[in-house]
Amino acid sequence: MLNQLTISELSAKLARREVSAREATQACLDQIARVDAKIHAFISHDAADALAQADAADKRISSGAKSSLLGVPIAVKDVLAVKNQPLNCASKILGNFISPYDATVIEKLKAAGAIVFGRLNMDEFAMGSSTENSAFGLTRNPWDIERIPGGSSGGSAAAVAADECLAALGSDTGGSIRQPAALCGCVGLKPTYGRVSRYGLVAFASSLDQIGPFTKDVRDAATLLGVLSGHDLRDSTSVPQPVPDYTAALTGDIRGLKLGLPKEYMVGGLDPEVKAAVDAAVKKFTELGAEVVEISLPHTDYAVATYYIIATAEASANLARFDGIRYGARVDGNDPIELYDKTRGAGFGPEVKRRIILGTYVLSSGYYDAYYLRAQKVRTLIRNDFLRAFETVDAIVTPTTPTAAFKAGEKSDDPLQMYLSDIFTISCNLAGISGVSVPCGFTNNPKLPLGLQLLGRPFGEESLLKIAHAYEQATPWHRERAAL
Amino acid sequence: MATGEIDVKYVAHLARLALTPDEEKKLGAQLGHILGYIEKLRELDVTHVEPTAHAVPLVNVTRADEIRPSLPHEDALRNAPKEGGGLFIVPKIVE
């Protein structure tokens, strides 16, 4: 079935004219019709528009055009602007907003010939780790529909894991690509901060956000990273760093490379099945000729606290624009202030309100130095931990999550518990480095995916993906699919 | 550093966010709990540590002061809750 292929496999078949882009797109649409009532990865999707794009792709293919993503159906997290498609960030406050422009990454996907479709479910404004904070309902984990797919890019992970698309885009601020990828059994990559333009990404925390791909294997992630990356004049935080051919780095040879296992991450309290999977991965890396050594990231324990000050502070500023004036839903008031109060009170969900209030507080007069400024200094300490580690190792290996997917409702009453589950992914965004999660096994009963996280130097995705690819190809995990 | 208590009503006013009394109470408790956790940052000595505002520090990112096309008017007004005469209509601001 064409929707079950990887990008590499489909591209090869399309190039050989064995199949058409329309057939591939139809296969994805059929899968959505078959499973999405149960999974709810998609908030919405425009089938007619997808098929029209597919027909255009087929025309280009038959005229001999070649492009890395030509004819490949790729779905999009509801946080990215796609011209003439809805943009809601899984919130009520954006009302019937239709994007007037394409995000830079969307322009790049379209230029590469991809069929860009769908609005994938997420935690509202990317705030959450389970996709339970969506104003449009839950997304369910394809491996066990009683469980969450992770978040905030839960819809993206579930859609790829359920073969509803060949790949998907998500965004990662504290782990929102890597964590759902781990919980759903697919590959999730967060590029180095500044590698991919954020123009057209609805901002949550501007110094932490990055867009990245969800794919079925590392090769596809490398292909997509190559398309998405690059300097953009419209994003002043995008870095003018040349874009290499990431797929060329996937040699399979990691002999002599050094990997670091941070002792602070492998502490008591780590789920025994997660520990066993990481231990087995370490053994596999050694078999492949890499050396695994213990390292220390001494400020690990402070990462969650640092993140929840910085991210919420930045979010409180970024979400100030949702005021009912220029776009979105509006609740009227006698004066603009009343209009703002009521519109925002009605339009934002509880988690978003929680973070706006916390963020506003830590930036407010009298508290700025004690909270926000202090957190920025601790951020320096955390970043330095990583830069120091990368002086002796080529990549850092950790579990992606402390446990496999939990049940819906299990953590939604205790926000702090939910925040603490981000412990392994959060430092990466604070330090601005690159990170990828790849499948590394399953729990026993029920059978749920586990993810291995690799963290790489800033702009070191070639090495990172080479290591991830070598591990993936030496293990069977990436070939498994949920029974749906 | 503060004792982990937020004046939720005051902060909500700063954030232009209308909360029900129930929401205020619930948020107060949850945020107090979270702030209690965040206190651990006090354990660290951050003297002489520079703050990191951006992990990949770029400086003075500017472009030439040249006029470039921007979003056309109709597109900018397209999602307006209330518009007229090429403007966003809002409640009266000044008496």
Interface residues (C-beta under 8 A of the other chain):
Chain A: G95 N96 F97 I98 P100 Y101 T192 Y193 G194 S207 L233 S236 T237 V239 H299 D301 Y302 V304 A305 T306 Y308 I309 S316 A320 D323 G324 I325 R326 Y327 G328 A329 R330 D332 G333 N334 D335 P336 I337 E338 L339 Y340 D341 K342 R344 G345 A346 F348 P350 K353 R354 I356 I357 L358 T360 Y361 S364 Y367 A370 Y371 L373 R374 A375 Q376 K377 V378 R379 T380 L381 R383 P415 L416 Y419 L430 A431 G432 I433 P458
Chain B: M1 A2 I6 V8 V11 A12 L14 A15 R16 L17 A18 L19 E23 L27 Q30 L31 H33 I34 L35 Y37 I38 K40 L41 R42 E43 L44 V46 V49 E50 P51 T52 A53 H54 A55 V56 L58 V61 R63 L71 D75 A76 R78 N79 A80 P81 K82 F88 V90 P91 K92 I93
